[in-house]
Amino acid sequence: MSFLRRLQFNFWYFRNPPWDSGITPPELFEFIQSHPAGRAIDIGCGTGTNVTTLAKTGWQVTGFDFAARAIQIAKRKAKKAHIQANLFTDDATRMKNVTGQFDLALDMGCFHSLENKADYLTQLDRILAPNGFWLMYGFYAPTSNPSAPKIADSDLSLISARAFTLLTRRNGFDKRERLSAWFLYQKTVSPLRGSKTNSPVF
């Protein structure tokens, strides 16, 4: 992440970033309702809306973002909501400050914005517990489009080559009619992909 881009995102949080709606999506609520609480990490947590939701439903939550301004706001929101959460700044392709393993990794709009997705996936594999889940949302573009955030087919191939099994995918559109999708992956623990039984679809 370049210094200028980091600075730009920090300035966004002095206003109202269009991606920071302050509303937890129904896809996360559905996951919470169908899975027992455990350890969760919100990758690119912004101002902590989903960190608060997870904590209030019994999850032990960690959240990080590369924008220090967003984390300042998230900490204030956590204090006001009387919830416990571990919040800090970090780089999603390095995750230097992330320790331990998590049962759920939530990513709403971080993965699709990265140039170096391979390093992100390496870190995700490190921090996700065996059979842990990765719930991810992003803009989808079948072919690579370097001028905009996207998840291309080549990125999906990169994911499938790692230790992640796709459980569900839901295509849709954002408010600006851009093609987007929700993906639910599970970390594969057996080297024999075909011998693994998928968890129930939520």
N, C-alpha and C positions, 0 to 999 in steps of 0.2 A: 504494500500500500504506500503510494507516494505521499510525501509530506503535504503537497498542495491538495491532494484529494482528502487527506485526513482533516486538513484545516477547513476545507469546504463543508464536509459533513458536520464538523463541530459547529460551524456557523449556522447550519440548517437548524440545529437544536436550540438556537436562540429565538427561533420562530416556530412554525408548526410544520415539520416535515410531512409531505404528502403520504409517506408510507407509515407514519406513526399515528394510527387512527385512534388509539386508546381503547380499542374494542378487541376482546379475545374472540378468535374465529370459532365457529361451530365445530370445525374439524378437530380442534384441540379438546373441546368439551367432550366430543364423542370418544376420543381416545381416553381421556380421563375416566369416563364412565365405564369403559370396558376393560380397563387394566388397573391392577392394584398399584397404589402409590409406592414410590421408591425414590431413587435419586434421579434428578432431572437437571439438565443443563440447557440454557437458552443461549444459542450461539448467535451473536448479533442482537442482543436483547433490547436495544434501544432504551426507552425510558421505563422499561420494566413492567409493562402491562401484563404480559403472560407469566412473568416471574411471580407476580402477585397472585394471579389466578391459580397457578400450580401450588404455591405455598398454602393458600387458603383451602385447598382440597387435599392437604396432607402430604404433599411432596416435599422432600428436602431439596432445595433449589439453589443452583449456581447460575449466574448470568454474567456475560461479559460482552463488551462492545469496544470497537477501536476508537469511538468518539467519547472522549472524557466528559464532555458536556452531557451526553446522554446518561452516562453512569451517575453523574451528580444528581440528575433529576430522578433516576431510578432509586437511588438511595433515599431521597426525600420521600418518594412515594411509598417505599417499603416501611419507612418509619411511621408515616401517617397511617398506613394500613395495619400497623402492629404485626408485621410478619418478619420472620427471620430469613435472610437470604444472603448468599455470598456474592457480592457484586464487585467487578473490577474491570479495568481496561486490558485488552489483549488483542492479538492478531489471530484471526481464524485459521491462518495457514501455519501458525507456529504453536499456539496455545501453551506458551511458556509457563503461565501461571495456573494452568488447569492440572489438578492432581486427582487421583482416584478414578473410579469407573462409574458410569452412569447407566441407568436402566432406560432413560429416554434422552435423546438429543433432539431439541426443537430448533428448527432453522426456518425463519420466515424472511426470505429475501437476502440472505447472506451468500449462500453458495452460488446463486445465479449471477452475483456481481463480481465474482473473483476471476482474475486471470489465471492464477495458479491453483486450479481445482485439485490437482494431484496431491499437493502437500496438505490441503485441507482433508482429503480422504485418508491420508496416512495418519493424521492426528485424530480424526474421527474414529478410526479403527483402534487407536491406542486408548481412547477414553471411554469407548462404548463397551459395556459389560457383555459377556457371552449371552446371546439371545436378546440383547438390548435392541431398542427401536430407534429409528431415525425418522422423524416426521418433518418433512421439508416442503416448503412452498416456494415457487419461483416462476418467473416468466419463461415460457417455452417457445423455442424457435427450432424447427427441424434442422435447419442448416446454421452454420456459424455466422454470427453477425457481431463483429468486434466492436461496433459502435454503440451497442446497448447491452444492458444486463440480459442474460439469457441462459437457458439450459438447452443445449443442442443435443441432437442424437448422438454425437460423438461423446458428449459428457455422460449420457446414459450408458453408453458402452464402457466408458471408463469406470463407472460405478459398478456395473455388472461384473467387471473383471476383478473387482475387489471382493472382500468377504461380506457382501451385502445382498440379500435376497429381496426383490420387490414383492410386497404383499398386496398393495392396492395403489391405484392411480386414478385421480379424478381430474379431468380436464375442465377448464372453465375460462372465464374472461374477467379481467379486472374492470374497474369503473371506467377506464379509458378504452375498453374493448380490446385490450391486449390479451393474446392467448397466454393462459397460465395453467398451472397444474399443482395439485397436492400429491405428494408421493409418501408412502409409508414403506420403509425398508426395515429388515431385521438382520442383525449381524449373524452370519453363518458361523457355526462352531465346528461343523463336520467338514472334512476335506471332500467328502462325497456329497456334492450339492443335491443330487437326486434322492439321497436317503433322508433328507431333512423334510419334516412335516411343517407346512405353513401354519401360522397361528390364525385364529378366526379373523375374518375380515371385519373391520369396524364400520 
